[in-house]
Amino acid sequence: MEAYTGFAEVYDIFMDDVPYKEWAAYLRELLAESGIEDGLVLELGCGTGNLTECMAEYGYDMIGADSSGEMLELAMRKKEKSGHDILYLLQDMRKFELYGTVRAVVSVCDCVNYILEEEGLTEVFRLVNNYLDPGGLFLFDFNTEYKYRDILGEQVIAEDREDASFIWDNYYDEDEKINEYELTLFVREDIRKGLYRKYKETHLQKAYTLERMKELVDRSGLIYVTAYDAYTREPPTDASERILVAAKEHGKGIVNL
């Protein structure tokens, strides 16, 4: 969970192909269909606040939680520019605390895959259930084993930008269902001298099946609602690289998806 330290500085450079606005529109549509068009919404693993800002644009009172102080520093800068009243919390999603309940919780960019133990992920889901309003909605995505094994596994990805470059080595352990990737970053420090600062980070993510996710959701007290081949309205397939799950608080509320 101590990832995105050196990478935080250049995170937005290398994530500029992520369609945060489209994802936010998709999430907003699902929330609106469940009667959640305003009010408090928590984003777990908010990172530098890209999606948080998009959701705030729709009028939600956003709370963003992340375990990386470096990422939250960048999120705070965006907040200062946008003027959105967003509350950012430096918290591990396995131990997050709020002052009250929220209407919905969202989590994107495979944040839950960083929880390597089922007990830890069950605790995340249990806390979500605890802090949701009655019938509140939880929307989260996760990378599939197919993506780790057949798309990323044993691959080397490199990218060179004007201000930074990276090398991304992937290793997938099919027995442990753990994807390990090593990031080597070169961030330009002095333009005139052509000096770059080097960072190295190791990230670990766990591959979960949809069936196992359903079991952990049920174990936590949440009610599983449905799943999509993210970010579509199509059902997941064996070739889905990312799946979005909808679950609700175990209360009297009704969720129509």
C-alpha positions, 0 to 999 in steps of 0.5 A: 500500500506504500505505492505512488511515492516517486510516481506521484510526481508524474502520475498525471503525465502517464495517466492522461489516457484514462477517460476520467470524464467518461468514467464520471459520467458513467458513474453519475448515470448509475447513481442517478438511476438509484436516486443519488443525484446529490449529497455526500459521495466518498471516493476510495483510492482517489489518487491525485483527485482526477475523478473526484474533481469530475464528480464534484462538477456534477454537484456531489459533495465529494470526500476523497481518501487515499493512503499516499500523501504525495498523491493527495498533495497534488489533489489539493492543488487541483482543489485550489484551482477548481474551488470545489469544496472537497474533503481529502483524507490521508487514510488506508482504505482498510481502516478509513473513518468518516464522521457520518454516513454517505450516499455512495462510495466509488472506487476506480482504477483497480484500487481494490486490487492493491488489497492482497489479502481477502480478509483485508478486502472484506474489511474494506467492504465492511467499512463501506457498508458501515458508512453508507446511508440505508440502501446506499450504493457502492461502485468499484472496479477491478482488474481481472485475472485475464488482464494480468495473465494474458495482457500484462503478464511478463510484459515490459512497457516503456514510455518516453515523455518530454519531462519524464520516462518510465519502464514498467516490468510485469510479472504474474504469479499464477499460483499466488494470483499476484501481479508484481510490476516494477516501475523505474522512473526518470523525472527531468530535474534540470532542463539546461543540464539534461539531468534526470532524477531516478525512482524505483517502485514495486507495486503488487496487485491481487487478481480476484474473480467476479465469483470471489468478489461476490462472496467477499461482498456478501461476507461483508454485509453488503448486497451484491447487485450486478456487474458490468464489463466496465465501463459499459452496460454489457455483462462481464465475459472471459475477456473482460479486462476490467469489471465494475461491481455495484453493491448496496448497503444492507438496508431498506433502500431500493437500487434499480440498475 
